[in-house]
Amino acid sequence: MNAQDWKRQFFEYLEIERGRSIKTVSNYERYIDRFLAFAKVKDVGNITEEQVREFRLYLNRQAGTKIGGRFEPMKRRTQNYYLIALRAFLKYLRKRGTASLSPERIELAKVPERSLDLISENELGRLMSAPKTDCLEGKRDRAILELLFSTGLRISELCALSIDDIDLTRDEFSVRGKGDKVRVVFLSDAAKETIKIYLAARKDMDDALFIRYGRKAHVGEEPRVTPRVVQRLLKSYATKAGITRKVTPHVIRHSFATDLLSNGADLRSVQALLGHANIATTQIYTHVTDKHLREVHKKFHSRKNNRV
């Protein structure tokens, strides 16, 4: 088989046997297509380390995010996505008994430790109070904010919710997240109350938990809110609340995690609540919630100052 045939079988394998989402398969297809086109690969048995090295150089010189009128280089983390997809493809070829470059020969680039965008407890309180609940849209937005902070849901998970997914007589519900994995999340009293108020005010028959409003909301389009809609409303409410830093749904997710850890939750529990496959992903929160380090600094640094 040629490279295109192997590629097609690999994507079918990801979707059917590995249960990857359509979006994940689409991303892998984009990454691998770019490599195959760059290296002009027709026979997968001819993939070489030199081709991969040249491809990495090519990616490193590509424009990434536009900042201040100019484009920054593609981020190392983004470059690694291409390499991860290529390694997975090579592992599949080996699994099928096809000789090609060993996936172990491809090392990922070192990336800087992720920084967390956080807002203070005071800013979070102002954000939650920003929606005016005298209208249906405001009731929806207050419910979205409370639900995000109560559960730590990813934005895609929140937008996919239907009314039947949540039982307001209980404090918990199941959500299907990344990798099609199901986890349990929990509702605060505030989240339950705001959702109850919002649903009671709705007159439509749509099954989506959160739907769009406005003149063009239902003109031939899916009525449920999209990630873009939620991102925009968060940006708007952050401005109204006088928050100058960028506020996104993921910032609320960060706040959810750091709030739990700051109040004594163990790392494994927070990992489960966030739906992280690897605890190393959860560990990025620990350095901002380590009360012991704060106490050490206060005790010993102040003592030093007293001797001056």
Stockholm file with secondary structure:
# STOCKHOLM 1.0

chainA/1-308         MNAQDWKRQFFEYLEIERGRSIKTVSNYERYIDRFLAFAKVKDVGNITEEQVREFRLYLNRQAGTKIGGRFEPMKRRTQNYYLIALRAFLKYLRKRGTASLSPERIELAKVPERSLDLISENELGRLMSAPKTDCLEGKRDRAILELLFSTGLRISELCALSIDDIDLTRDEFSVRGKGDKVRVVFLSDAAKETIKIYLAARKDMDDALFIRYGRKAHVGEEPRVTPRVVQRLLKSYATKAGITRKVTPHVIRHSFATDLLSNGADLRSVQALLGHANIATTQIYTHVTDKHLREVHKKFHSRKNNRV
#=GR chainA/1-308 SS CCHHHHHHHHHHHHHHTSCCCHHHHHHHHHHHHHHHHHHTCSSGGGCCHHHHHHHHHHHHTSEEEEETTEEEECCHHHHHHHHHHHHHHHHHHHHTTCCCCCGGGCCCCCCCCCCCCCCCHHHHHHHHHCSCTTSHHHHHHHHHHHHHHHHCCCHHHHHTCBGGGCCTTSSEEEEECGGGCEEEEECCHHHHHHHHHHHHHCCCCCCBSSBCCSTTTTSSSCCBCCHHHHHHHHHHHHHHTTCCSCCCHHHHHHHHHHHHHHTTCCHHHHHHHHTCSSHHHHGGGGGGTCHHHHHHHHHHHHHHHHHC
#=GC SS_cons         CCHHHHHHHHHHHHHHTSCCCHHHHHHHHHHHHHHHHHHTCSSGGGCCHHHHHHHHHHHHTSEEEEETTEEEECCHHHHHHHHHHHHHHHHHHHHTTCCCCCGGGCCCCCCCCCCCCCCCHHHHHHHHHCSCTTSHHHHHHHHHHHHHHHHCCCHHHHHTCBGGGCCTTSSEEEEECGGGCEEEEECCHHHHHHHHHHHHHCCCCCCBSSBCCSTTTTSSSCCBCCHHHHHHHHHHHHHHTTCCSCCCHHHHHHHHHHHHHHTTCCHHHHHHHHTCSSHHHHGGGGGGTCHHHHHHHHHHHHHHHHHC
//
